[in-house]
Amino acid sequence: MSKALDFLKDELADLAAKGTMLTIRTLEGEQLPRARYDGKDVVNLASNNYLGLAAHPRLKQAAADSAMKYGAGSGAVRSIAGTMTLHRTLEERLAEFKDVESAVLFQSGFSANAGTVAAVLGKEDVIVSDELNHASIIDGARLSRAGIKVFPHKDAAAADALLAEATGARRKLLITDGVFSMDGDIAPLPALVEVAEKHGAIMMIDDAHASGILGPGGHGTVAHFGLQGRVDIQVGTLSKALGTLGGYVAGPKHLYDYLCNRGRPFLFSTSHPPAVCAAALAALDVIAEEPERIERLWSNTRFFKEGLASLGFDTGASETPITPVMAGEEKAAQELAARLWQEGVFCPSIVFPTVPRGKARVRTIVTAAHTEDDLSQALEAFASAGRALGLIA
């Protein structure tokens, strides 16, 4: 066998030595608040299943019925022969959910961000991006070949200054996450919208971790701040609060038409299986009909945050169900995650390059499906592990 890739062994050894080597757990059943990973039953604080919909009976039934009626797959990309009635229906429902003219499906939230930025911008343009924006935004910006300017996290004044400097740009894009996936804080969207409007820039938001969670009816960050009609592009995902798979881009009809013609992931990836579309439609129904799920999510979030704070943990700037527990160094975060696992709680460590060096943490996400007993058990495990490692008194 060729030894051309043997250098990767050294790279992996270096990751292990630095404490940044990932441990990937395997789920042996449904995505539930108490789940079985690697043969161990644990309180699950690791998933993005915010509303507990991934194993909801209505979603499972909708997926099963759709597979039986329409088949296992679409058989083609959307632009050739793979656009089904279910795709159109889901796009219409997502547009209503986001209170815009149109929404176009992408195969993932990652491809929605990267594909849209790369399609809309070019080398004569400038992108002004928050330093903690998602990797998909960073990759899309690079693919676009536009100039990239990065402003300090949530600093609208710095974004204003960078846009003011971009006098020679053909077009300008100001882009931010709505809820930041590693810190759980919310973008200062009202201030950013004002800045974008001042400079005639396109305003774009990645709302993956806010859709289904923030705002009236869970409609997201734009609705949370009452900014409907003032954000040009909203990216969302089906794989978090909606419990299924995929991404979408919401905005005006001409954006939809353009991405159907120039969005490379749309053009070159097979479309969603019918079962996924049907399950996502069922998820939108459940969100509309059971608003108590969102209320329970936030009640659980408050309970858990208060518990961590009373123990003395540093949870950073979190404002949402994403609650980091800061450990500092990479190995400390790995040790905290390992001790929690031993105590029957699953929340993996998050280390460089996902977060900056020295800011390693375990990231916890509570869901609407957790009970107070689940969360109390998790807090007991945090108390035990945190004291053993000297993270709390």
C-alpha positions in Angstrom: 0.0 0.0 0.0 1.2 3.5 -0.8 2.7 5.6 2.0 1.7 8.9 0.4 -0.7 9.6 3.3 1.5 8.5 6.2 2.1 12.2 7.1 -1.5 12.2 8.4 -0.4 9.9 11.2 1.9 12.5 12.5 -0.8 15.1 12.2 -3.1 13.0 14.2 -0.5 12.3 16.9 0.0 16.1 17.1 -3.7 16.6 17.6 -3.8 14.0 20.4 -0.8 15.6 22.1 -2.4 19.0 22.0 -5.8 17.8 23.3 -7.7 18.7 20.1 -8.3 15.2 18.9 -12.0 14.5 18.5 -13.9 11.6 20.0 -16.9 10.7 17.9 -19.7 8.9 19.7 -22.2 6.6 18.0 -26.0 6.9 18.8 -27.7 3.6 19.2 -31.3 4.6 18.9 -33.5 7.7 18.6 -32.2 11.2 19.3 -33.7 11.7 22.8 -32.9 13.7 25.9 -31.8 10.4 27.5 -30.1 8.4 24.8 -27.7 5.5 24.3 -24.2 6.3 22.9 -21.4 3.8 22.5 -23.4 1.3 24.7 -23.9 3.8 27.5 -27.2 5.4 28.6 -26.6 9.1 29.2 -28.4 12.4 29.7 -27.9 13.9 26.2 -26.9 17.6 26.2 -25.1 17.4 22.9 -27.7 17.5 20.2 -29.3 20.5 18.3 -32.8 18.8 18.6 -34.1 22.0 20.4 -37.8 21.2 20.3 -37.5 17.4 20.6 -39.0 16.9 17.2 -36.4 14.5 15.7 -38.3 11.5 17.2 -41.8 13.1 17.3 -44.4 10.5 16.2 -46.0 12.9 13.7 -42.7 13.5 11.9 -41.9 9.8 11.9 -45.3 8.9 10.5 -45.1 11.7 7.9 -41.7 10.4 6.7 -42.9 6.8 6.5 -46.1 7.7 4.6 -44.2 9.9 2.2 -41.5 7.2 1.5 -44.2 4.7 0.7 -46.0 7.1 -1.6 -43.2 8.9 -3.4 -40.2 6.5 -3.0 -36.9 6.7 -1.1 -35.2 9.4 -3.2 -35.9 12.1 -5.8 -33.5 10.7 -8.3 -32.1 13.9 -9.7 -30.9 17.5 -8.9 -33.7 20.1 -8.7 -32.8 21.8 -11.9 -33.1 18.7 -14.1 -35.8 16.2 -12.9 -35.6 16.2 -9.1 -38.1 18.9 -8.2 -41.1 17.3 -6.6 -44.4 18.8 -5.3 -43.2 18.3 -1.8 -40.1 20.5 -2.4 -42.3 23.3 -3.7 -44.8 22.9 -0.8 -42.0 23.0 1.8 -40.5 26.1 0.2 -43.8 27.9 0.3 -44.3 27.0 4.0 -40.7 28.1 4.9 -41.3 31.5 3.1 -44.5 31.9 5.2 -42.5 30.9 8.4 -39.9 33.6 7.6 -42.5 36.2 6.4 -40.8 36.7 3.0 -41.7 36.1 -0.6 -39.7 32.9 -1.3 -37.5 30.3 0.2 -35.2 27.9 -1.7 -34.1 24.5 -0.3 -30.4 23.5 -0.1 -29.0 20.2 0.9 -27.6 21.5 4.2 -27.3 24.7 6.2 -23.6 24.7 5.4 -24.3 24.6 1.6 -27.0 27.2 1.9 -24.6 29.7 3.5 -21.6 28.9 1.3 -23.5 28.5 -1.9 -25.4 31.8 -1.4 -22.5 34.0 -0.6 -20.4 32.5 -3.4 -23.3 33.0 -5.9 -24.2 36.5 -5.0 -20.8 38.1 -4.6 -17.7 38.3 -6.8 -14.1 39.5 -6.8 -15.2 43.2 -7.2 -17.3 43.0 -4.0 -16.6 43.3 -0.3 -17.9 41.1 2.6 -17.9 42.4 6.1 -18.3 39.5 8.5 -18.4 39.0 12.3 -15.2 37.2 13.6 -17.3 34.4 15.1 -19.5 33.7 12.1 -20.0 30.1 11.2 -17.4 28.2 9.1 -19.9 27.9 6.2 -19.9 31.7 5.9 -16.1 31.9 6.0 -15.9 29.2 3.3 -18.5 30.9 1.1 -16.7 34.2 1.4 -13.5 32.6 0.2 -15.2 30.9 -2.7 -16.8 34.2 -3.8 -13.3 35.7 -4.2 -14.7 39.0 -2.8 -12.6 41.1 -0.4 -13.1 39.9 3.2 -13.1 42.3 6.1 -13.7 40.9 9.6 -15.1 43.0 12.5 -14.7 42.2 16.2 -17.6 40.1 17.6 -20.9 42.0 17.7 -19.1 45.3 17.2 -21.5 47.2 14.9 -19.4 50.4 15.0 -16.4 48.5 13.7 -18.6 47.0 10.9 -19.7 50.5 10.1 -16.1 51.7 9.7 -15.2 48.7 7.5 -18.1 49.4 5.2 -17.2 53.0 5.0 -13.7 52.1 3.9 -15.0 49.9 1.0 -15.5 52.8 -1.3 -14.4 51.0 -4.4 -16.5 47.9 -4.0 -19.2 47.1 -6.6 -21.4 45.5 -3.9 -21.2 45.2 -0.1 -22.4 42.4 2.1 -22.8 42.6 5.9 -23.2 39.2 7.4 -23.7 37.7 10.8 -25.0 34.7 12.6 -28.3 35.3 14.4 -27.4 33.1 17.4 -23.7 32.2 17.6 -23.3 28.4 17.7 -20.5 28.1 20.2 -21.2 31.0 22.6 -25.0 31.1 22.5 -25.2 34.9 22.3 -27.5 36.9 20.0 -26.3 39.2 17.2 -27.0 43.0 17.7 -29.2 42.8 14.6 -30.9 46.2 14.9 -27.6 48.0 15.0 -26.2 46.0 12.1 -29.3 46.6 10.0 -28.9 50.3 10.5 -25.3 50.1 9.4 -26.2 48.0 6.3 -28.9 50.5 5.3 -26.5 53.4 5.9 -24.0 52.0 3.4 -26.5 50.4 0.9 -25.1 46.9 1.8 -26.9 43.6 1.5 -27.9 42.4 5.0 -27.6 38.6 5.5 -28.1 36.5 8.6 -27.4 32.9 9.3 -30.4 32.0 11.5 -29.7 28.3 11.9 -29.7 28.3 15.7 -32.5 30.9 16.1 -35.2 29.5 13.8 -37.8 27.7 15.8 -36.4 29.2 19.0 -36.3 33.0 19.0 -39.1 35.4 18.2 -42.9 35.0 18.1 -43.7 31.5 17.0 -40.0 30.7 16.8 -39.7 32.6 13.5 -36.2 33.7 14.3 -33.9 36.6 15.0 -35.5 39.0 12.5 -38.9 38.4 14.1 -37.3 38.6 17.6 -36.2 42.2 16.9 -39.2 43.1 14.7 -37.0 43.7 11.7 -39.2 42.1 9.0 -38.5 43.5 5.6 -35.1 44.9 6.5 -33.0 41.8 6.2 -32.3 40.8 2.6 -31.2 37.2 3.1 -32.1 34.8 5.8 -30.5 31.4 6.0 -32.1 28.7 8.0 -31.8 25.0 8.6 -34.2 22.0 8.9 -31.7 20.0 11.0 -32.0 21.8 14.4 -35.3 22.9 15.8 -37.2 21.2 12.9 -35.5 17.9 13.7 -34.8 16.8 10.0 -32.1 17.6 7.5 -31.2 20.4 5.1 -31.0 24.2 4.8 -32.9 27.0 3.0 -32.4 30.6 1.9 -35.3 33.0 2.4 -35.8 36.3 0.7 -37.3 38.0 -2.3 -38.5 36.1 -5.3 -35.7 37.3 -7.5 -33.2 35.8 -5.0 -35.0 32.5 -5.3 -34.8 32.6 -9.1 -31.2 33.6 -9.1 -30.1 30.8 -6.7 -32.0 28.3 -8.8 -29.8 29.3 -11.7 -26.4 30.1 -10.0 -26.4 28.4 -6.6 -23.9 25.6 -7.2 -25.1 23.2 -4.3 -28.6 23.6 -5.7 -27.5 22.9 -9.2 -25.1 20.0 -8.5 -26.6 18.0 -5.6 -29.5 15.6 -5.6 -32.6 17.1 -4.0 -34.1 16.1 -0.6 -35.7 12.7 -0.3 -39.5 12.9 0.0 -39.5 11.6 3.6 -37.3 14.5 4.7 -39.6 17.1 3.1 -42.7 15.5 4.6 -41.1 15.3 8.1 -40.1 19.0 7.8 -43.6 20.0 6.9 -44.9 18.1 9.9 -42.4 19.9 12.1 -43.7 23.3 10.9 -47.2 22.1 11.8 -46.1 21.0 15.3 -44.3 24.3 16.0 -47.4 26.2 15.0 -49.9 24.0 16.9 -47.8 23.4 20.1 -46.3 26.7 21.2 -45.8 25.3 24.6 -42.7 23.5 23.2 -40.9 26.7 22.8 -42.0 27.9 26.2 -40.7 24.7 27.8 -37.4 25.0 25.9 -36.9 28.4 27.5 -38.1 27.3 30.9 -35.6 24.4 30.8 -32.9 26.8 29.6 -33.4 29.2 32.6 -33.4 26.3 35.1 -30.2 24.8 33.7 -28.4 28.2 33.4 -29.3 29.1 37.0 -28.0 25.8 38.2 -24.7 26.2 36.5 -24.4 29.7 37.8 -25.1 28.7 41.4 -22.3 26.1 41.1 -19.9 28.8 40.0 -19.3 27.8 36.4 -18.4 30.4 33.7 -21.0 30.2 31.0 -19.7 33.1 28.9 -22.1 35.4 27.2 -24.8 32.9 26.5 -28.4 34.1 26.1 -30.0 31.0 24.5 -30.3 27.3 25.0 -26.7 27.0 23.8 -24.7 27.2 27.1 -21.0 26.8 27.0 -19.2 25.8 30.2 -15.8 27.3 29.9 -12.7 25.3 30.7 -9.9 27.3 29.2 -7.2 25.0 27.9 -7.9 22.2 25.4 -6.9 19.4 27.7 -9.1 20.8 30.6 -12.1 20.7 28.3 -11.3 17.2 27.2 -11.0 16.1 30.8 -14.3 17.8 31.8 -16.1 16.1 28.9 -14.6 12.7 29.9 -15.6 13.0 33.6 -19.1 14.1 32.7 -19.3 11.0 30.4 -18.3 8.8 33.3 -21.0 10.5 35.4 -23.6 9.7 32.7 -23.8 13.1 30.9 -22.9 13.5 27.2 -21.7 17.0 26.1 -18.5 16.9 24.1 -15.6 19.3 24.4 -15.2 22.1 21.9 -11.6 23.0 21.2 -9.4 24.8 18.6 -10.0 25.3 15.7 -13.7 25.4 16.4 -13.1 28.0 19.1 -9.9 30.1 19.8 -7.1 28.6 21.8 -7.5 29.2 25.5 -11.3 29.3 25.1 -12.0 25.6 25.1 -15.3 24.5 26.6 -18.0 21.9 26.8 -21.1 23.0 25.0 -24.4 22.1 26.5 -27.8 22.4 24.7 -31.0 21.8 26.6 -34.2 20.9 24.7 -37.9 21.1 25.3 -37.9 17.4 25.8 -35.6 17.4 28.8 -37.3 16.9 32.2 -36.2 18.7 35.4 -34.9 15.3 36.6 -32.7 15.0 33.5 -31.3 18.5 34.1 -30.9 18.0 37.8 -28.9 14.8 37.2 -26.7 16.7 34.7 -26.1 19.5 37.2 -25.0 17.0 39.9 -22.5 15.6 37.4 -21.2 19.0 36.6 -20.8 19.7 40.3 -18.8 16.5 40.8 -16.6 16.9 37.7 -16.1 20.6 38.2 -14.8 20.2 41.7 -12.6 17.3 40.8 -10.9 19.4 38.1 -10.7 22.6 40.1 -13.0 24.5 37.8 -15.3 25.4 40.7 -14.8 25.6 44.5 
